[in-house]
Amino acid sequence: MQMKKLWRIFIGLLVFYLGLEIVINKICSGHHLVYKVKNNKHKITIDETYKKIDHDRYDFVFKVNGITFHQYFYKDLDNRNYMVSQVDYLEDNNYKCIYPIYKDKKIKSNLICFDGEYYYPYQAIIGKSEVIDNFMSNRFKTYEESKKEDNITIYQNNLFKKHKIFLENYKGIYFIDKDKVSNVSLFNKDVYTKNISGFTNEYYFVANYEDEYATNQLIYISLNNKKQKVLKKITPISFDSIVEGVIDDDIYLLDKSNKEQYKINLKDEKIDLIGNEKKKLSILEDGKWVKKNYYQVEQGNYYFSPYEIKSTYNGIKYDKVDHFKDQKYDLYYLYTKTDKGYHMYKVDGDKEIISLFDVDDINQVYYQENGFYFKYNDTIYYYDDNVGLLKMVTYSELKYNENLSFYVTFGT
């Protein structure tokens, strides 16, 4: 009897201890560990940090052969620690690389390489090293299964359930998601250049290009239910007008022929004249609204972006710097002009610069959390550190007509 009583007490204490540990892990602010793992030739030091104050973030700093590599993930793993089970190291004449393997299957490994100047994910250097390609041949999968619908090719296994892609065509717009492709026609004839068109959070909008020279109609269609409406203006807007950008739900439009600036809100069905030759125009410059006269704006190259745009990072000038920041993420995307378009780099906070991919249009990159959509040649891609580089949609006309735009909504 005494033994049974002691056994019950022991079981009770064990359950209490395990429950207490779970509660502490759930509410604690995180942990910081330094440990080492060995492979056949190298000893790798790992600095592991977990933060749970605002979000679940794991940071890993790997040190091997005098080189520091960094990788991080946003995952709710209940404050688990010593997450790295193995690190493979490889090098050739140009690159030194690590391939971390994590204990939790929710964290997918990716190769990180360093060439003495920049860091690269594997997807940015495919085909540049036989050693690296051979190593990754059984570790990296690409999903190329596709189907063609209405002149576009979609890679259905790569599409995300909550993400929706919207793509202009010459008569209207494609609605693309995991389940289907819909083509909504807005015009009876092909329209190859649509300077007055774009996307807000809820709508695709385009001028009525079946009029000639000018129009007093702005067609807009809901991205949620495909319902079409027309916003009419008493005085026409010329077809040499341009969309300066979209901020929140407001469209900023510059009418060059009439030397006027308009702010258009489709939800409120309002078109307001906010600037002209006599009244200074509103310009978003380096994240701040400033006033400029019409001729300053006409001669400049102003584009309004929902992201904080700068032209330098750490004192170095770039063609564009996007600062994407929310509760979880504080990321910088840097762009430099090349003969192929623009090359894209990423910086997480104050960490190292990661060289990524070539993009066609730096104003058509859509960021979310740690991933982004971009266009290159005839294909729309998605990339993040966890899934790699994915083809989403191929449309041959994208290669030949830079005026065709696309947009992405991410859902919740």
N, C-alpha and C positions, 0 to 999 in steps of 0.2 A: 504493500500500500504506500509506504514511504517513497519507494522508487517511482511509482506511478505519479505521485504528487509532484516530485522533483522534475520528472519528465514533462509534465504539463506546464510547470513554471518555466522550464527551459524553452519549450516550444512557444509559450506566450512572449517571453523576452525576445526570442529570435524574430517573431512576427513584428513585434513593436520596433525592434532595431531596423528591420528591413523597411518598414513603413516610414520610420523617421528619416532614413536615408533618402527615400524617394521624395519626401516632402522637401528636405533640405536641397536636394538636387534641382527641384522644380523652382524654388524661390531664390536660390543663391545667385549672386551676380556673375559667376563664372569661375574660370580657373586659368592658371598659367603654369606650364610644365616645360622642362627641358630634358630631353632624353636622346638616346642614340640607337640607331639600328645599323646592322652590318649586312653587306652583301659579300660576294666572293672576294672583292678587291678593295672595297672602300668602306670607311666608317662615316656615316652621315649623322650630323647633329640636327635635331629637330626642336624648334621652339614652337610650342603649341599654346595658343591662347583662345579661350572661349569667353564670349561676352553675351550676357543675357539682359543687360539693362534696358535697352530699347528693342532688341531683336536678337535672334539666335545666330551668331556669327562665329565661325571657326577660322582662325588665322594660323597658317603653318609657314614657318621660315626654315628652309633647308640649307645647311652649309656643308659643302663638299668640295675638296680640292681648291679651297680658297675662293669659291664662288657661292654667292647667296641667291637662292631661288625663293619665290614667294607664291603661295596659293591660298585661296580662301573660299569658303562656302557659307551660304545661309541655309542652315538646316536645324530643325528642332530634333535634337538627338538626346534630350534629357541630361545634358551636361556630361555625357560620356567622355572619357579621357583616354590618353595614349591611343589615339585613333589610327596612327600610321603603323601598319604591320610590316611593310617592306618598301624599299626604294631601289629601283634599278637605275644605274648610271651608265651612259654611253656617250661616245664622242667620235667625231671625225676631224678632218682638217679645218672645218669651218664652225662647227657647233659643239657645244657641251650641253648635255641634256640629262634630266631626271624624269623618271616615271614613278610617282608615288602610288602605292596601293593601300587602300584604307580598309579598316576592319568592317565598316558598315557598308552594305551594298547600295545604300541610298546615295553614296558619294561615288561618282564615276571618275575614274582616273583619266588624266590627259597628260601628254608629254609636254614638258616645258623646256625650251632650248635657249641658249645664250651664245651670241656670236662675238662678244667683246664690247658691243655697243647697245644692242637691243635684246629684249626677250621675245620669244615667239611661242604661241601654241602650235601643236603639230600641224593643224589645218592651214596655217599660214606659210608652211615651208614644204608641203607635199611635193615630191618630185625633185627636190633640190639636193637630196642626200640618199644614196643607195643604202648606206648603213642604217639610217633612221627609218627609211621606208621598209626595209627588211624586218627591222625590229618591230615596227607597228603593224605589219601585215596581218597578224592574227589577233591584234589587240584593238584595232580600230575598224568599225563597220560603217559603211555608207549605205544609205537606203535610196536606191535609184528607181524603185518600182514606181511607175507613173501611168496615168491615163490621160487621153486627150479629150477635151470637151470644148466645143465651140471655139476652135482655133487656139486654145491655150492648153498647155500641159501642166497638170498638177501632180505633185508627189504626195499622194494621199497619206502615206505612212508617216510623213514628216509634219503634216499639218497638226496644229494643236486644237483641241476641242473648244477652248474658250477664245481663241484668236480668230478674227475675221479680216480678210484681205479684200481691199477694194481697188480695182484697176481700171483705169480709163481705156476705152477703145474709141474708134472714130465716130461711132454713132451714139455712144452712151457709156455704160459702166458695167463691169463684171462684179458680182458679189460672190466671193469665194470663201467657203469654210470647209470643215472636215467632211461634211455630208454631201455637199453639192455645189455646183456652179450655176449662177443665174446671170443672164445677160439682159439688162434693162436698157431699151432703146429710148433715146431722147430726141433724136433727129432723124429725118428721112434721108438725108445725104451724109456722106463722109465729111467730117471736119478734122483737118489735120493739125491745125494750130488753134489752141484755145487758151489765150493769155488770161482771159477772165474765167478762171475755174479754180477749184481747190476743195479742201475739206475743212469742216469744223469738227468738233467732237461728235456731232449728231447728224451732220448733213454733208452730202456732196452738192456743190453748186456750180453752175455754168451759165454764161450769158446765152441768150437765144441767138445762136449763130445762123439761124435760117433767115434772120433779118440781114439787111445790107448796110455796111459802113458803121452803123450804130444800132443800139437797141435800148428799149426802156423796160426790158424783161430779164429777170434773173430766175432761172429755173433751179429748183433745189429739191433733193430727194432724200428721204429719211434713210439713214444707214441701218435702222432697226427694222422697219416694216415696208420699205420701198415706196412709201407714199410720196407722190409728186405734188409740188405746189409751184406757183409763180409769184414772185415779188415784183410789182410794177413801180416804175419811177416816172414822174410826169415829164421830165426832160431826159432825152436819151443820153446814154453813156457810149463814148466812141470805142471802136474795136482796137484802138492802139493803147487802150488802158491796160494797166498791169495790176495784179494782186501783190501788194507789198508784204502781206503776211496775215496770219490768223493768230490772234491772242485771245485765249479763252473762247468766247462765242462771237467775238467781234472780228469782222473782215475789214481790212484796210485796203482801199483801192485808190490808185492814182490814175486819173483821166488826163492823159497828156495833151490831147487836142484842146480840151476845154480848160486845162490848167487848174484842175480841182482835185481835192482829196475827200473821199467819203469813208465813213464808218458804217458798216452794214451789220445788223443783227437779225439773223433769220428767225430766231425764236420769238423775238418781239415784233418781227416783220417791219423793221425800221431801216431807213436809209437817211443818214445825216451828213450834210455837207459840213466838214470840219476844217477845211483849209482851201485857199486859192491864191491867186497872185497878190491879193491885198492882205489876206489873213494867213499868218504863218502856219505851216503844216506840222503835224505831230509825228515825230520820228523816234523809234526805239533804238537807242545807241548804247552798246555795252551794258544792256540791262536797265537803262534809265530812259524815261521819256524826255525829249528835248524838243524845242521849237526851231524850225529852220524855214527860210523863205523858199518859195517854189523852185527857183532856179538852182539853189544849192542841192535840193533833193533830186531834181531832174538830172543833174550832172553826176550825182553820186550813185553808189550801188548799194542801196539800203534794202535789207531783208529782215522782217520782223520774225523772231523765233520765240516759241514758248520756253526754250531753254535759255539760260544765261549765256550769252555769246561774248567771247573775248577774242583778242587777236594775239595774245602772248601767254605763255606758260613758263614759269620759272625764268623769266627774262628772255625767252626765246620766242621769236615771232613765227606764227603759223598763219595759214590762210584762213583758218577758222578754229576756234576752241569752243566746244559745247560743254557746259557744266551741268551735269544731270545730278540732282540731289533731292532726296526725300528722306523719310524716317530711317530707312535702312542704308541707302546708297549715297556715296559722295564720289562721283566719278567724273573724270575729264576725258573728253574725246577730242583728239588733235588731228588736224588735216593739213596736208601739204600737197601742192599742185605737182602733178607728174605728167608725163606724156600719155598716160593711160587714163587720166582723170584726176583723182585725188587718192592719196594713200592715208589710211586711217591708223591712229595709235590710240591706246587707252592707258590711263593712269588711275589707279585706285588710291584716292587720297594723296598721300605724299610718297607712294611706293614707286617702284621702277616703271619705266616706260615700256609698254608691250606693243610691238609692231603687229598689226593685224592685216587688213585686206585693202585692195583697191576698190573704190566706189565711184559710180558715175556722177552722182548728184549729192553734194553735201547737205542740201536742204531737204532731201528725202531719205533721212535715216531716222528710224523711229525706235526710241529707247524704252525699255521697260526692265525694271529691276536690274539684273546683271546681263541682260541680253539685248539684242537689237536686230531690226530688219534693215536691209539695204538692197540697192539694185546695182548690178554690174552686167554689162552687155545686155543679153535678152532674158536675164533671170533675176528673180527676187529671192534673196537668201535670208536665213535666220542664223544667228550665232549666239551662243553663250558658253561659258566655261564648262558647264555640266553636260551639255548634249553635243557640243562641237558645232561644226558648220553644216547647215542643212539647206538643200534646195527646196524651195516651196512652190514656185510657179515659174514656168517659162512661157514667154510670149514673144515671138520672133519680131514683132513690130517695135518692141522696146529698144532693139539694137539700132534701128534705123530712124526712130523719131524720138528725140529727147524731150519733146513736149508732152508725151504721155506720162501721167503721174500715177502714183499709187498711195494707199493709206492703210493703216492697220489699227484695229481696236483690239484691246487685250482682254476685255471681260473681267469678271471678278470671281 
